[in-house]
Amino acid sequence: MVERAFSRDLAGWRIDAAVSLLAVVVLAGLAILKAFELRTESARRQAAEQRLAQMETRDPLTGLANRDRMLEFLGQSLQTRKTGDEVTGLLLIDLKRFTPINETHGRAVGDRLLRMVAERLRSVAREDEMVARLGGDEFAVVMPRLDCAKAARYPAQRLVRALEAPFEIDDLALRIGGAAVGVATSANTELRPGVLVRHVDAALQRAKCGPAAESCSHRRGTGQA
């Protein structure tokens, strides 16, 4: 009788231990699953935040920096010159024949053309230069740490030459007819980015009035206001 009772107790203990072990395994599995879900949700949230941050600093059509990001980078470039002789350059590029191309072939072709222009500009820009799209067919290039004000003309020529070849879109070979380029430079670390933008915009307006197919105008940025 005692032996039978002991056997039943031992069997019961084994069952209880097995149930307890199973419960521990299930709980551990649920904990791991919950941790995985939390990690996945955190990754999704971070990805969403990164996409939102990119939307705030990137042009949605071309993926280039937008105006706000360009102004931020320009301000940093003005403040971080390594030597007193260095200047910060800003180019403003306006495509001459984009509007008639867009009106003739439609917005879809116009958007593809803008993306191709952006890619060409990005492909010939140097590593420390920032290419941005300010809107429409207007692009900007920030050139930090130039040796002198005259040095800004060489990147301008390089960028304009990159736009000379036709852009092939489906069965079309589109030429944008050159570009008007405004150039502004400043060695003044106190100059606000918005002031240099006004200087380069004035230079661009003069370039648009020029007779040459690829006209370029330069203005030196001065002042603190």
C-alpha positions as CSV (number, residue, x, y, z in Angstrom):
1,M,0.0,0.0,0.0
2,V,2.8,2.4,1.0
3,E,4.7,1.5,-2.1
4,R,1.7,2.1,-4.3
5,A,1.0,5.5,-2.7
6,F,4.6,6.4,-3.1
7,S,4.5,5.4,-6.8
8,R,1.4,7.5,-7.4
9,D,3.0,10.5,-5.6
10,L,6.1,10.1,-7.7
11,A,4.1,9.9,-10.9
12,G,2.1,12.9,-9.8
13,W,5.2,14.8,-9.0
14,R,6.6,14.0,-12.4
15,I,3.5,15.2,-14.1
16,D,3.5,18.5,-12.1
17,A,7.2,19.0,-12.9
18,A,6.5,18.4,-16.6
19,V,3.6,20.8,-16.5
20,S,5.6,23.4,-14.7
21,L,8.5,23.0,-17.2
22,L,6.0,23.3,-20.1
23,A,4.6,26.4,-18.6
24,V,8.1,27.9,-18.2
25,V,8.9,27.1,-21.8
26,V,5.6,28.6,-23.0
27,L,6.2,31.7,-20.9
28,A,9.7,32.0,-22.2
29,G,8.5,31.7,-25.8
30,L,5.9,34.3,-25.2
31,A,8.5,36.6,-23.7
32,I,10.8,36.1,-26.7
33,L,7.9,36.7,-29.1
34,K,6.9,39.9,-27.3
35,A,10.5,41.1,-27.3
36,F,10.7,40.4,-31.1
37,E,7.4,42.3,-31.7
38,L,8.7,45.3,-29.7
39,R,12.0,45.2,-31.6
40,T,10.1,45.1,-34.9
41,E,7.8,47.9,-33.9
42,S,10.8,50.0,-32.8
43,A,12.6,49.3,-36.1
44,R,9.4,50.4,-38.0
45,R,9.1,53.5,-35.9
46,Q,12.8,54.4,-36.6
47,A,12.3,53.8,-40.3
48,A,9.2,56.0,-40.3
49,E,11.1,58.8,-38.5
50,Q,14.0,58.5,-41.0
51,R,11.6,58.8,-43.9
52,L,10.0,61.8,-42.3
53,A,13.4,63.4,-41.7
54,Q,14.4,62.7,-45.4
55,M,11.1,64.3,-46.5
56,E,12.0,67.4,-44.5
57,T,15.4,67.7,-46.1
58,R,15.1,66.1,-49.5
59,D,13.4,67.2,-52.7
60,P,10.7,64.5,-53.3
61,L,11.1,64.5,-57.1
62,T,14.9,64.2,-57.5
63,G,16.1,63.1,-54.1
64,L,18.5,66.1,-53.9
65,A,18.7,68.3,-50.9
66,N,15.9,70.9,-50.7
67,R,16.2,74.6,-50.1
68,D,16.1,74.2,-46.3
69,R,18.9,71.6,-46.2
70,M,20.9,73.7,-48.7
71,L,20.7,76.8,-46.5
72,E,21.7,74.7,-43.5
73,F,24.7,73.3,-45.3
74,L,25.6,76.8,-46.7
75,G,25.6,78.2,-43.2
76,Q,27.9,75.4,-42.0
77,S,30.2,76.0,-44.9
78,L,30.5,79.7,-44.1
79,Q,31.4,79.0,-40.5
80,T,33.9,76.1,-41.0
81,R,36.5,77.6,-43.3
82,K,39.9,76.1,-42.5
83,T,42.0,79.1,-43.5
84,G,41.3,82.8,-43.8
85,D,41.9,82.7,-47.5
86,E,39.2,80.2,-48.3
87,V,35.8,81.3,-49.6
88,T,32.4,79.6,-49.8
89,G,30.8,79.5,-53.3
90,L,27.2,79.2,-54.3
91,L,25.9,78.5,-57.8
92,L,22.4,79.0,-59.0
93,I,21.5,77.1,-62.2
94,D,18.4,77.8,-64.4
95,L,17.6,75.5,-67.3
96,K,16.9,77.6,-70.4
97,R,14.5,75.5,-72.4
98,F,12.9,73.4,-69.7
99,T,9.5,75.3,-69.8
100,P,8.8,74.8,-73.5
101,I,9.9,71.1,-73.2
102,N,7.6,70.6,-70.3
103,E,4.7,72.3,-72.1
104,T,5.3,70.4,-75.3
105,H,5.8,66.9,-74.0
106,G,3.9,67.0,-70.7
107,R,4.7,66.9,-67.0
108,A,5.7,63.3,-66.9
109,V,8.5,63.9,-69.4
110,G,9.4,67.1,-67.6
111,D,9.7,65.3,-64.3
112,R,11.9,62.6,-65.8
113,L,14.0,65.3,-67.4
114,L,14.5,67.0,-64.0
115,R,15.5,63.7,-62.4
116,M,18.1,63.2,-65.2
117,V,19.4,66.7,-64.8
118,A,19.7,66.1,-61.1
119,E,21.7,62.9,-61.6
120,R,24.1,64.5,-64.1
121,L,24.8,67.4,-61.7
122,R,25.3,65.0,-58.8
123,S,27.6,62.8,-60.9
124,V,30.0,65.7,-61.7
125,A,29.8,67.4,-58.4
126,R,32.8,66.9,-56.1
127,E,32.5,65.0,-52.9
128,D,32.4,68.1,-50.7
129,E,29.9,69.9,-52.8
130,M,26.2,69.8,-52.2
131,V,23.7,69.8,-55.1
132,A,20.2,70.9,-54.3
133,R,16.9,71.5,-56.2
134,L,15.2,74.7,-55.1
135,G,12.1,74.2,-57.1
136,G,10.9,74.1,-60.7
137,D,14.0,74.0,-63.0
138,E,16.2,75.8,-60.5
139,F,19.2,74.0,-59.0
140,A,21.9,75.2,-56.6
141,V,25.4,73.9,-55.8
142,V,27.2,74.8,-52.6
143,M,31.0,74.8,-52.9
144,P,32.8,74.9,-49.6
145,R,36.5,75.8,-49.1
146,L,37.4,77.3,-52.5
147,D,40.9,78.8,-52.8
148,C,39.6,82.1,-54.0
149,A,36.5,83.8,-55.5
150,K,37.7,83.2,-59.1
151,A,37.9,79.5,-58.4
152,A,34.1,79.3,-58.4
153,R,34.0,79.8,-62.1
154,Y,35.6,76.4,-62.9
155,P,32.9,74.3,-61.1
156,A,30.3,76.5,-62.9
157,Q,31.8,75.6,-66.3
158,R,32.1,72.0,-65.3
159,L,28.5,71.7,-64.3
160,V,27.1,73.5,-67.3
161,R,29.2,71.3,-69.7
162,A,27.6,68.3,-68.1
163,L,24.2,69.5,-69.3
164,E,25.2,70.0,-72.9
165,A,24.6,66.5,-74.1
166,P,21.0,65.6,-75.0
167,F,18.8,63.7,-72.6
168,E,17.2,60.6,-74.0
169,I,13.7,59.9,-72.8
170,D,12.0,57.0,-74.6
171,D,12.3,58.0,-78.3
172,L,13.1,61.7,-77.5
173,A,16.5,63.3,-77.5
174,L,15.9,66.5,-75.5
175,R,18.3,69.4,-75.3
176,I,17.8,72.0,-72.6
177,G,19.5,74.7,-74.6
178,G,22.2,75.5,-72.0
179,A,21.8,77.0,-68.6
180,A,22.1,80.4,-67.0
181,V,24.4,80.3,-64.0
182,G,24.7,82.8,-61.2
183,V,27.8,82.6,-59.0
184,A,28.3,84.2,-55.6
185,T,31.2,83.8,-53.1
186,S,32.0,85.0,-49.7
187,A,34.9,84.8,-47.2
188,N,32.8,86.5,-44.5
189,T,32.0,84.0,-41.8
190,E,29.3,86.4,-40.4
191,L,27.4,86.5,-43.6
192,R,24.0,84.9,-43.3
193,P,23.1,82.3,-45.9
194,G,20.0,84.1,-47.0
195,V,22.1,87.2,-48.0
196,L,24.4,85.1,-50.1
197,V,21.3,83.6,-51.8
198,R,20.1,87.1,-52.7
199,H,23.5,87.8,-54.1
200,V,23.5,84.7,-56.3
201,D,19.9,85.3,-57.4
202,A,20.9,88.8,-58.6
203,A,23.9,87.3,-60.4
204,L,21.5,84.7,-62.1
205,Q,19.1,87.4,-63.2
206,R,22.0,89.2,-65.0
207,A,23.1,85.9,-66.5
208,K,19.7,85.3,-67.9
209,C,20.0,88.6,-69.8
210,G,23.3,87.6,-71.3
211,P,23.4,86.7,-75.1
212,A,25.5,83.5,-74.6
213,A,23.9,80.1,-74.5
214,E,25.7,79.3,-71.3
215,S,25.9,82.7,-69.6
216,C,27.5,83.1,-66.2
217,S,27.5,86.1,-63.8
218,H,29.5,86.4,-60.6
219,R,28.9,88.5,-57.5
220,R,31.0,88.7,-54.4
221,G,29.0,88.4,-51.1
222,T,29.6,91.1,-48.5
223,G,27.8,92.4,-45.4
224,Q,26.3,90.8,-42.3
225,A,22.6,91.6,-42.5
